């Protein structure tokens, strides 16, 4: 039974429009941003899912998207913070369509699929050079942006390429686009397994069904799909007129042995671009980040803090606290909110100010008396 979409939160500077969908730990809503004016897809965590592990994954997803979204084939994130009711959220580029919805209507043509493959391979090569794995590559996570271009989304189960990040290993599977070694729980994710998943995704877009899906619905139970995928017997694309070169590329990407697949996404993309050349199709640009960029701003996979909000509030007695700290009042003692003790005792502070005022008044009177005595007045 599908989970009921929760109520949209109040977010400063945004107006709610309508729901877009719901996932395992979050809802996605369409909002309109006031300044600058634009529509945004806002992903909001469920109120009953706010535990340290979910918050960690949410923080990681927001950070990874912020790091990678400069790439033209990765969805752009605009903001991440805490809503008025305390739920973490992030606002991102609204994409009106997905490759999953497209291929279910009718299979895509070879021109569009090769273009999509090169673009998404560039996005994944960029992630890999930054030490990151997506781990959930499938048609529904390839969105179509407002310009009609494919962009990679949903880094909710992303992980580090190396396994020494201190985060417990989690096996997340999207049958039938997960590699055999992932289904067998030999690895939770790797560069070769991502090459498999991209190959399976491109096959799906061309064929209108996944690579190991039988033509009759009753033969496609989960157990049967897993058995076929782990056996990894590649079947040629059921599309007339395709050159054998396409099957050669996809069968290599989905080889049962990870060592016999393409070594990198860059190598995979290069073969897709050669296929474009051989078919007389303009080659898609392979966009990938530089090594200098990839090394900057490493992702903190163990961060479970509730980060935000963007808009801050003025704490009570904040001016007194600042003045007390400048004057060294309170001997360095602070209350449970971190405010100097003197600043949290207004009656004592008033008494001190009154005393200081009386002293200043007496000095003023003495000065006037002295002027009279000297004849100056």
C-alpha positions in Angstrom: 0.0 0.0 0.0 1.4 3.4 -1.0 2.3 5.8 1.8 0.0 8.9 2.1 1.9 12.0 1.2 2.4 14.2 4.3 1.4 17.8 4.5 3.7 20.3 2.8 5.8 22.4 5.3 5.9 26.1 5.5 9.2 27.3 4.0 10.2 30.9 4.1 10.3 32.5 0.6 8.4 29.6 -1.1 4.7 29.0 -1.9 3.4 25.5 -2.1 1.9 24.4 -5.5 1.3 20.6 -5.5 2.7 17.2 -4.5 5.1 15.5 -6.9 5.7 12.1 -5.3 6.8 10.2 -2.3 9.8 7.9 -1.5 11.1 5.7 1.3 12.0 8.5 3.7 10.8 11.8 2.0 8.1 13.5 0.1 8.7 15.7 -3.0 6.6 18.8 -3.5 6.4 21.5 -6.1 6.9 25.0 -4.7 7.3 28.4 -6.3 10.2 30.5 -5.0 9.5 34.2 -4.5 12.9 35.7 -5.1 14.3 34.9 -7.6 11.0 33.7 -9.1 11.2 30.1 -10.2 9.6 26.7 -9.5 11.5 24.2 -7.4 11.1 20.6 -6.5 11.4 20.4 -2.7 12.4 17.1 -1.0 11.2 17.0 2.6 12.0 14.2 5.1 9.1 12.5 6.9 8.6 13.8 10.4 8.6 10.2 11.7 11.9 9.4 9.9 14.1 11.8 11.8 16.7 9.5 13.2 20.5 9.9 13.0 21.0 7.4 10.1 18.3 9.0 7.9 19.6 12.5 8.7 23.1 11.4 7.8 21.9 10.1 4.4 20.0 13.3 3.8 23.0 15.5 4.7 25.2 13.4 2.4 22.7 13.6 -0.5 22.4 17.4 -0.2 26.2 17.8 0.0 26.9 15.5 -2.9 24.3 17.3 -5.1 25.8 20.7 -4.1 29.3 19.4 -5.0 28.3 17.7 -8.3 25.4 19.8 -9.6 27.7 22.2 -11.5 27.8 19.3 -14.0 25.3 19.9 -16.8 23.9 16.3 -16.5 23.3 16.3 -12.8 20.2 17.9 -11.3 20.9 21.3 -9.7 20.3 22.0 -6.0 19.3 25.5 -4.9 19.1 25.4 -1.1 19.0 23.1 1.9 17.7 24.0 5.4 15.0 23.2 8.0 11.3 24.0 7.5 9.1 25.8 10.0 7.9 22.4 11.5 11.5 21.1 11.9 11.8 18.9 8.9 15.0 19.0 6.9 14.5 19.8 3.2 16.3 20.8 0.1 15.1 22.7 -3.0 16.3 21.6 -6.4 15.7 22.1 -10.1 12.2 21.0 -11.2 12.4 18.4 -14.0 9.0 17.8 -15.6 9.7 14.3 -17.0 11.7 11.1 -16.5 13.2 8.5 -18.8 11.2 5.9 -17.0 7.9 7.6 -18.1 9.3 8.1 -21.6 10.3 4.5 -22.4 7.0 3.1 -20.9 5.1 5.0 -23.6 7.4 3.8 -26.4 11.0 2.8 -26.8 13.4 5.7 -27.5 15.3 6.0 -30.7 19.1 5.2 -30.9 20.0 8.9 -31.4 18.5 9.9 -28.1 19.7 6.9 -26.2 23.4 7.3 -27.3 23.2 11.0 -26.4 21.8 10.1 -23.0 24.4 7.5 -22.4 27.3 9.8 -23.1 25.9 12.6 -20.9 25.1 10.4 -17.9 28.5 8.6 -18.3 30.1 12.0 -18.0 28.1 12.8 -14.8 29.1 9.4 -13.3 32.7 9.8 -14.3 32.7 13.1 -12.5 31.2 11.5 -9.4 33.8 8.7 -9.5 36.7 11.1 -9.8 35.3 12.9 -6.7 35.4 9.5 -4.9 31.6 9.0 -5.0 29.2 6.2 -6.1 25.6 6.8 -7.1 24.5 3.2 -6.5 21.0 3.6 -7.9 21.3 4.1 -11.6 18.0 3.3 -13.4 15.6 5.0 -15.8 13.5 6.7 -13.1 16.6 8.5 -11.8 17.4 10.0 -15.2 15.2 13.0 -15.3 14.4 15.4 -18.2 15.0 19.0 -17.4 13.2 22.0 -18.7 15.5 22.2 -21.8 14.8 18.5 -22.7 18.2 17.3 -21.6 18.8 14.2 -19.4 20.1 14.8 -15.9 21.0 12.3 -13.1 19.1 12.6 -9.8 18.6 10.9 -6.4 21.9 10.5 -4.6 20.0 9.3 -1.6 22.0 6.0 -1.2 25.3 7.4 -2.6 28.5 6.2 -1.0 32.3 6.6 -1.1 34.2 4.6 -3.7 36.6 3.5 -1.0 35.0 1.5 1.9 37.1 3.2 4.7 34.7 6.1 5.3 33.5 4.6 8.6 29.9 4.3 7.5 28.3 0.8 7.8 27.9 -0.9 4.4 24.3 -0.9 3.2 23.1 -3.1 0.3 20.5 -1.2 -1.8 19.1 -3.0 -4.9 17.0 -1.8 -7.8 16.1 -4.9 -9.6 16.4 -5.3 -12.5 19.1 -2.7 -13.0 21.5 -3.8 -10.3 24.7 -5.8 -11.2 25.0 -9.5 -10.4 27.6 -8.9 -7.7 25.3 -6.4 -5.9 22.4 -8.9 -6.0 24.6 -11.5 -4.5 25.8 -9.0 -1.9 29.4 -9.4 -2.8 29.7 -5.6 -3.1 27.3 -2.8 -2.2 28.6 -0.7 -5.0 31.6 -0.2 -7.3 32.6 1.5 -10.5 32.1 -1.8 -12.5 28.6 -2.2 -10.9 27.7 1.3 -12.0 28.9 0.6 -15.5 26.6 -2.5 -15.5 23.6 -0.3 -14.3 24.1 2.3 -16.9 24.3 -0.4 -19.6 21.1 -2.0 -18.3 19.4 1.4 -18.3 20.4 2.2 -21.9 19.2 -1.3 -23.0 15.9 -0.6 -21.3 15.4 2.7 -23.1 16.0 1.1 -26.4 14.0 -2.1 -25.9 11.1 -0.8 -23.8 11.9 -3.3 -21.1 14.8 -4.3 -18.9 17.5 -6.6 -20.3 16.5 -9.8 -18.4 12.8 -9.2 -18.4 10.7 -11.9 -20.3 8.1 -10.8 -22.7 5.2 -12.2 -20.6 4.4 -10.6 -17.3 3.9 -13.7 -15.3 7.5 -14.9 -15.9 9.1 -11.8 -14.3 8.9 -12.4 -10.5 11.7 -11.0 -8.4 13.3 -14.5 -7.9 13.3 -15.2 -11.7 14.8 -11.8 -12.5 17.6 -12.3 -9.9 18.3 -15.7 -11.3 18.6 -14.4 -14.9 20.7 -11.4 -13.9 23.2 -13.5 -11.9 23.5 -15.9 -14.8 24.1 -12.8 -17.0 23.3 -14.3 -20.4 23.0 -11.3 -22.6 20.2 -11.3 -25.1 20.5 -9.1 -28.2 18.2 -6.0 -28.4 14.8 -6.8 -29.8 15.0 -3.8 -32.1 15.1 -4.1 -35.9 17.7 -2.1 -37.8 20.2 -1.6 -35.0 23.8 -2.2 -35.9 25.6 -5.1 -34.1 28.0 -2.5 -32.6 25.3 -1.4 -30.1 24.9 -5.0 -28.7 28.7 -5.3 -28.5 29.0 -2.2 -26.4 26.1 -3.1 -24.1 27.1 -6.8 -23.7 30.6 -5.7 -22.6 29.1 -3.2 -20.1 26.9 -6.0 -18.7 29.5 -8.8 -18.7 29.1 -11.2 -15.8 32.7 -10.7 -14.8 33.3 -7.1 -13.5 36.9 -7.2 -14.6 35.8 -7.7 -18.2 33.5 -4.6 -18.3 34.7 -1.2 -19.3 37.4 0.0 -16.9 35.8 3.5 -16.4 32.8 5.5 -17.4 35.1 7.5 -19.7 35.9 4.3 -21.6 32.2 3.4 -21.8 31.4 6.9 -23.1 34.1 6.8 -25.7 32.7 3.6 -27.2 29.2 5.2 -27.3 30.7 8.2 -29.1 32.4 5.9 -31.6 29.0 4.3 -32.3 27.6 7.8 -32.9 30.4 8.5 -35.4 29.8 5.2 -37.2 26.1 5.8 -37.5 26.6 9.4 -38.8 25.2 10.9 -35.6 26.8 14.1 -34.2 29.0 13.1 -31.3 27.8 14.2 -27.8 30.4 16.2 -25.8 31.8 14.2 -22.9 31.8 16.6 -20.0 33.8 15.7 -16.9 35.4 17.7 -14.1 39.1 18.3 -13.7 41.1 16.4 -11.1 41.7 19.6 -9.1 38.0 20.2 -8.7 37.4 16.5 -7.7 39.9 16.7 -4.8 38.2 19.8 -3.3 35.5 19.7 -0.5 35.4 16.1 0.5 32.0 14.7 1.6 31.5 14.0 5.4 29.7 10.7 5.3 29.3 10.5 9.1 27.6 13.9 9.6 24.4 13.3 11.5 23.8 16.9 12.7 20.6 18.8 12.0 22.1 21.6 9.8 20.3 24.9 9.2 18.1 26.9 9.2 19.3 29.4 6.7 17.4 32.3 8.4 18.6 32.9 11.9 16.8 34.6 14.8 18.0 37.1 17.4 18.4 35.4 20.8 16.9 37.0 23.9 19.5 39.2 25.7 21.9 38.8 22.8 23.0 42.5 22.9 23.6 42.3 26.7 25.5 39.0 26.2 27.8 40.6 23.6 28.4 43.7 25.8 29.0 41.5 28.9 31.5 39.4 26.9 33.4 42.5 25.7 33.6 43.8 29.3 34.5 40.4 30.7 31.4 40.4 33.0 30.5 37.2 34.7 34.0 35.8 35.0 33.5 33.6 31.9 30.5 31.7 33.4 27.7 31.0 31.0 24.2 29.6 31.4 22.8 26.4 29.7 22.2 28.4 26.5 25.8 29.5 26.3 25.0 33.2 27.4 27.2 34.9 30.0 25.6 34.7 33.5 25.5 38.4 33.9 23.5 38.7 30.7 20.8 36.3 32.0 20.3 38.3 35.2 18.6 41.6 34.1 17.8 42.7 37.7 21.5 42.5 38.7 22.5 44.2 35.4 20.0 47.0 36.1 21.3 47.5 39.6 24.9 47.8 38.3 23.7 50.3 35.7 21.8 52.4 38.3 24.9 52.5 40.5 27.0 53.6 37.6 24.5 56.3 36.8 24.4 57.6 40.4 28.2 57.7 40.4 28.3 59.7 37.2 25.7 62.1 38.5 27.8 62.8 41.7 30.8 63.5 39.6 28.9 66.0 37.5 27.6 67.9 40.6 31.1 68.0 42.0 32.4 69.5 38.7 29.8 72.3 38.7 30.6 73.2 42.4 34.3 73.4 41.5 33.5 75.9 38.7 31.5 78.1 41.0 34.4 78.1 43.6 37.0 79.2 41.0 34.7 82.0 39.7 34.4 80.5 36.3 30.6 80.7 36.5 
